[in-house]
Amino acid sequence: MDKVIKVKTKIRQKIRKYVKKTLQKVPKISVTIEKKTLGKAPEKYSFNLQDGRKLQSIYELIDELETMSEEAFRNFVNGSENHFANWIEHVFSEKTLAEEMRHVHDRIDTQRALLKHLVRELTKHHATRRKA
């Protein structure tokens, strides 16, 4: 069990290091939210967790996945359904990301897929803003 935790911790550290390194390459920018992915969902479209807390953004989901137990994760993602993917597809209109998430059945890999997507979106947004 300790080995699994150590491996997962190392994976999280690598993800953080990758994101930090990637973000260091991008000059500081101010971002105007133009795409739903980077914004918050309206209250009525929040993702409701079992303990009553609500998530309104993909950022909040990424943070929640960091500490969510595997048991709690399995309540939302299992062989027959992926509630996180459904929420992202229908609330944030991100069909491609949702499809990618439906192929992932692990909490850390789900978090990694979300982080990679956000980095891609921020990079695209930055490139678009530079051209303008």
BELWO-V517015 format. One record per residue. N is the residue number from 1. RES is the residue in one small letter. PHI is phi as a letter, one per 30 degrees, with the letter a starting at -180 (999 if undefined). NEAR is the number of other ideal C-beta (glycine too) atoms within 10 Angstrom. Layout:
n-><N:N>
res-><RES:RES>
phi-><PHI:PHI>
near-><NEAR:NEAR>
This chain:
n-><1:2:3:4:5:6:7:8:9:10:11:12:13:14:15:16:17:18:19:20:21:22:23:24:25:26:27:28:29:30:31:32:33:34:35:36:37:38:39:40:41:42:43:44:45:46:47:48:49:50:51:52:53:54:55:56:57:58:59:60:61:62:63:64:65:66:67:68:69:70:71:72:73:74:75:76:77:78:79:80:81:82:83:84:85:86:87:88:89:90:91:92:93:94:95:96:97:98:99:100:101:102:103:104:105:106:107:108:109:110:111:112:113:114:115:116:117:118:119:120:121:122:123:124:125:126:127:128:129:130:131:132>
res-><m:d:k:v:i:k:v:k:t:k:i:r:q:k:i:r:k:y:v:k:k:t:l:q:k:v:p:k:i:s:v:t:i:e:k:k:t:l:g:k:a:p:e:k:y:s:f:n:l:q:d:g:r:k:l:q:s:i:y:e:l:i:d:e:l:e:t:m:s:e:e:a:f:r:n:f:v:n:g:s:e:n:h:f:a:n:w:i:e:h:v:f:s:e:k:t:l:a:e:e:m:r:h:v:h:d:r:i:d:t:q:r:a:l:l:k:h:l:v:r:e:l:t:k:h:h:a:t:r:r:k:a>
phi-><999:d:d:d:d:d:d:d:d:d:d:e:d:d:d:e:d:d:d:d:d:d:d:d:d:c:d:d:b:c:c:c:d:c:c:e:e:c:c:c:d:d:e:d:c:d:c:c:d:d:d:j:d:b:c:b:b:d:e:d:d:e:d:d:d:e:c:d:d:d:d:d:e:d:d:c:b:b:d:c:a:b:d:d:d:d:d:d:d:d:c:c:h:c:d:d:d:d:d:d:d:d:c:c:b:b:d:d:d:d:d:d:d:d:d:d:d:d:d:d:d:d:d:d:d:d:d:d:d:d:d:d>
near-><5:6:7:9:9:10:11:14:11:10:15:15:10:11:17:12:10:14:16:9:9:15:12:8:7:12:7:5:11:5:11:9:10:11:15:15:21:17:14:17:20:9:8:6:13:17:21:11:15:9:6:6:11:12:19:16:18:27:16:16:20:20:13:18:20:13:8:18:9:10:8:16:18:13:12:19:20:11:7:5:11:20:13:24:23:15:22:27:18:13:19:20:12:21:12:10:22:18:12:17:23:15:10:18:14:14:21:17:14:23:21:20:19:22:19:16:19:17:15:13:16:18:14:11:18:13:10:10:13:9:5:4>
